[in-house]
């Protein structure tokens, strides 16, 4: 096997790795901003911020699955009733 083809294969794998790392970092920053701009109470906001900040991608995925999905209609929302 030629050393040039090995280097090209390694470079291709590294490019894919860097693209995935960039996408994961953008998602993490997006979730941090979403936590800070949400209308949660102060202590809940601080707790979610710490979860996302310290668990990085895993925390961002957990926040997205729990809080963002409930905000889209899966959570407990109350509708005002008129009498």
Helices and strands as residue ranges (DSSP letters): H 3-37, H 42-63, I 64-68, H 69-69, I 70-74
